[in-house]
Amino acid sequence: MTDAVETGSTSAAQVIAEARHGHVPQVELAGARFNSLNGQGVIVTGGASGIGADIVRGFAAQGCAVGFLDRDEAAGKALAASLPNAHFQLCDVTDVPALQAAMATLIARLGGVGVLVNNVANDDRHAFEAVTPEFFDERIAVNLRPHFFATQAVIGPMRERGGGAIVNLGSVSWKNKTLGLSVYATAKSAMSGFTRSLARELGRDGIRVNCVVPGWVMTQRQVDLWLDAAGEAEMERSQCLRGRIVGTDIAHMVMFLAADTARMITAQEFVVDAGWS
């Protein structure tokens, strides 16, 4: 069970102001303690930056042994060096044999795995008419295929330990019919089917599978590439809550689902979008 304390004092107005000035809003982890996570082996795909890095930080703060893989070597090494018991593995997830090898290396280094977070993604904008078969396959190779094979790699170790938790990261882009993301949205909508199918298949092994669906999260990538006045106005119109969603908001939900607090929750979807969708 958890022993939660109050969150930091960052106000909604402060978070909005930071985003408008080109900075990623800083929101501290809430301080909730998930005792069942302490000492567990956790693997996060795409964990060197953005939402993934906040998820890695969150699990590290819970006393987990956290392994994460990413193609950004500099960011991955820097993050691992800043945290206790964090292990970075360089990997291009579009190369399935390399992904399988990286997963095996991390599992061995962690001494097993109890939690997998399928986070890796690429949401580069694209015009539907311009999508080629090569581009389509490349986007699926980042946004869907690694989730399948990373999960395949942890099933054996999770069965050996008597269970585990898998958290897939979806996106509200397909729910909100966001323009310029047709391939990405297609892959992200597949997370719901993947989650529900696996929950039935793995439930008897004590392995829970859930999906966290983020809204528009203010990572540095989003702020630098796509946040503009029109985007700010759209968030003001569409979100029920004031403020901006940040990676720690997603990390909080992921950790809750990974912990024993969610021991009887599986096959479900949890949207963290401030009420937009």
C-alpha positions in Angstrom: 0.0 0.0 0.0 1.1 3.6 -0.3 1.9 6.2 2.3 1.3 9.5 0.3 2.4 13.0 1.3 1.4 16.3 -0.2 2.8 17.4 -3.6 5.1 20.4 -4.1 3.6 23.8 -4.3 4.1 24.5 -8.0 0.9 26.4 -9.1 -1.0 26.0 -12.3 -0.1 29.6 -13.2 3.6 29.0 -12.7 3.5 25.9 -14.9 1.7 27.8 -17.7 4.1 30.7 -17.5 7.1 28.4 -17.8 5.7 26.6 -20.9 5.0 30.0 -22.6 8.6 31.1 -22.1 9.9 28.0 -23.9 10.8 26.1 -20.7 9.6 22.7 -19.6 7.5 23.2 -16.5 9.1 21.7 -13.4 6.7 19.7 -11.2 8.2 17.6 -8.5 7.3 14.0 -7.9 4.4 13.9 -5.4 6.3 12.0 -2.7 3.9 9.0 -2.5 5.6 5.9 -1.4 4.8 2.6 -3.1 6.4 0.2 -0.7 5.9 -2.8 -3.0 8.1 -1.2 -5.6 11.2 -0.9 -3.4 14.0 -3.2 -4.7 12.1 -4.2 -7.8 13.7 -4.5 -11.2 12.1 -2.1 -13.7 12.8 -1.6 -17.4 11.7 1.5 -19.4 12.0 1.7 -23.2 12.9 5.1 -24.6 13.9 6.3 -21.1 16.7 8.8 -21.8 14.6 11.9 -22.2 11.0 13.3 -22.1 8.3 11.3 -20.4 10.5 8.3 -20.3 13.2 10.1 -18.3 10.6 11.2 -15.7 9.3 7.7 -15.4 12.9 6.5 -14.8 13.4 9.1 -12.2 10.1 8.2 -10.5 11.0 4.5 -10.1 14.5 5.3 -9.0 13.0 7.5 -6.2 11.0 4.5 -5.1 14.2 2.5 -4.5 13.9 0.4 -7.7 16.7 -1.0 -9.8 15.9 0.8 -13.1 17.2 -0.3 -16.4 16.3 1.8 -19.5 17.3 1.7 -23.1 17.5 4.5 -25.7 19.4 5.5 -28.8 20.5 8.8 -27.3 23.8 7.7 -25.7 24.8 11.1 -24.1 21.4 11.7 -22.5 21.1 8.1 -21.4 24.5 8.1 -19.7 23.9 11.4 -18.0 20.6 10.3 -16.6 22.0 7.0 -15.3 24.9 8.9 -13.7 22.5 11.2 -11.8 20.4 8.4 -10.2 21.0 5.6 -7.7 20.9 2.1 -9.2 20.0 3.2 -12.7 21.4 1.3 -15.7 21.5 2.6 -19.3 21.7 0.4 -22.3 22.3 1.9 -25.8 19.8 0.5 -28.3 18.0 1.3 -31.5 14.6 -0.3 -30.9 13.9 -0.5 -34.6 16.5 -3.3 -34.7 14.6 -6.2 -33.2 17.7 -8.5 -32.5 19.4 -5.5 -30.9 16.3 -4.8 -28.8 16.2 -8.5 -27.7 19.8 -8.5 -26.8 19.5 -5.2 -24.9 16.5 -6.5 -22.9 18.4 -9.7 -22.0 21.4 -7.6 -20.8 19.3 -5.3 -18.6 17.3 -8.2 -17.1 20.6 -9.9 -16.2 22.0 -6.7 -14.8 18.9 -6.0 -12.7 18.7 -9.6 -11.5 15.2 -10.0 -12.9 12.4 -7.8 -13.9 9.0 -7.1 -12.2 7.9 -4.1 -14.2 8.1 -3.1 -17.9 7.1 0.3 -19.2 6.7 0.4 -23.0 7.3 4.1 -23.5 9.4 4.5 -26.6 7.7 6.5 -29.4 8.3 9.1 -32.1 5.5 11.6 -32.9 7.1 13.5 -35.9 4.3 15.2 -37.8 3.5 13.9 -41.3 1.0 14.6 -44.1 -1.2 11.6 -44.9 -0.7 11.9 -48.6 3.1 12.0 -48.3 3.4 8.7 -46.3 5.4 6.1 -48.2 5.5 2.3 -47.4 9.0 2.9 -46.1 8.0 5.7 -43.8 5.0 3.7 -42.6 7.2 0.7 -41.7 9.7 3.0 -40.0 7.1 4.6 -37.8 5.5 1.2 -36.9 9.1 0.0 -36.1 9.3 2.7 -33.4 5.7 3.1 -32.2 4.4 -0.4 -32.1 6.8 -3.2 -32.8 9.2 -2.6 -29.9 6.4 -2.9 -27.5 5.6 -6.4 -28.7 9.1 -7.7 -28.6 10.1 -5.9 -25.3 7.1 -7.5 -23.7 8.0 -10.9 -25.2 11.4 -10.6 -23.5 10.1 -10.1 -20.0 7.4 -12.8 -19.9 9.7 -15.6 -18.9 11.4 -13.7 -16.0 8.0 -12.4 -14.8 6.5 -15.9 -14.8 9.5 -17.2 -12.8 9.0 -14.6 -10.1 5.3 -15.2 -9.9 4.0 -12.2 -11.7 4.7 -8.6 -12.7 3.2 -5.5 -14.3 3.4 -4.2 -17.8 2.4 -0.6 -18.6 2.0 0.5 -22.2 2.0 4.2 -23.1 -0.7 5.2 -25.5 -1.8 8.7 -26.7 -4.9 10.9 -26.9 -3.9 11.9 -30.4 -6.2 9.3 -32.0 -9.1 10.1 -29.5 -8.8 13.8 -30.3 -8.4 13.3 -34.0 -5.1 15.3 -34.0 -4.0 16.4 -37.5 -0.6 15.3 -39.0 -0.3 12.1 -37.0 -2.1 9.5 -39.0 0.6 6.7 -38.7 1.5 7.6 -35.1 -2.2 7.7 -34.0 -2.8 4.4 -35.7 0.0 2.7 -33.8 -1.0 4.4 -30.5 -4.6 3.3 -30.8 -3.3 -0.2 -31.2 -2.0 0.0 -27.6 -5.5 -0.5 -26.4 -5.9 -3.8 -28.3 -2.4 -4.9 -27.3 -3.1 -4.2 -23.7 -6.5 -6.0 -23.5 -5.3 -9.0 -25.4 -2.2 -9.5 -23.3 -4.1 -8.9 -20.0 -6.3 -12.0 -20.8 -3.3 -14.1 -22.0 -1.0 -13.3 -19.1 -3.5 -12.8 -16.2 -3.3 -16.4 -15.0 0.5 -15.9 -14.6 -0.1 -13.0 -12.3 1.0 -10.5 -14.9 -1.1 -7.3 -15.1 -1.2 -5.2 -18.3 -2.6 -1.7 -18.4 -2.3 1.3 -20.6 -1.6 5.0 -19.7 -2.8 7.5 -22.2 -1.1 10.9 -21.9 -2.5 14.1 -23.2 -0.3 16.9 -24.6 2.8 16.6 -22.3 5.1 19.5 -22.1 8.4 17.8 -22.7 11.4 19.8 -24.1 10.7 18.3 -27.5 7.1 19.5 -27.6 7.9 22.9 -26.3 10.8 23.4 -28.9 9.0 21.9 -31.9 5.3 22.3 -31.7 4.1 24.5 -28.8 2.9 27.9 -30.2 0.2 30.4 -29.4 -2.4 28.4 -31.2 -1.5 25.3 -29.1 -1.6 27.3 -25.9 -5.1 28.6 -26.8 -6.3 25.1 -27.7 -5.1 23.8 -24.3 -6.9 26.7 -22.6 -10.1 25.8 -24.4 -10.0 22.0 -24.2 -8.5 21.1 -20.9 -10.9 21.0 -17.9 -8.0 21.7 -15.5 -5.7 24.7 -15.6 -2.0 24.1 -15.9 0.1 22.0 -18.2 0.6 18.2 -18.2 4.3 17.2 -17.5 6.2 14.0 -17.5 5.8 13.6 -13.7 2.1 13.4 -14.1 2.5 10.4 -16.3 5.1 8.9 -14.0 2.7 9.1 -11.1 0.0 7.0 -12.9 2.6 4.5 -14.2 4.0 3.9 -10.8 0.5 3.4 -9.3 -0.3 0.8 -11.9 3.1 -0.9 -11.4 2.7 -1.2 -7.6 0.5 -3.6 -5.6 -2.0 -0.7 -5.1 -3.2 -1.9 -8.5 -3.0 -5.6 -7.8 -6.5 -6.3 -9.1 -6.4 -3.8 -12.0 -5.6 -5.1 -15.5 -6.8 -4.6 -19.1 -7.6 -1.0 -18.4 -6.9 2.4 -19.9 -6.1 5.4 -17.8 -6.2 8.8 -19.5 -4.0 11.7 -18.1 -5.0 14.6 -20.2 -6.5 17.2 -17.8 -10.0 16.3 -19.1 -9.3 17.1 -22.8 -10.6 13.9 -24.4 
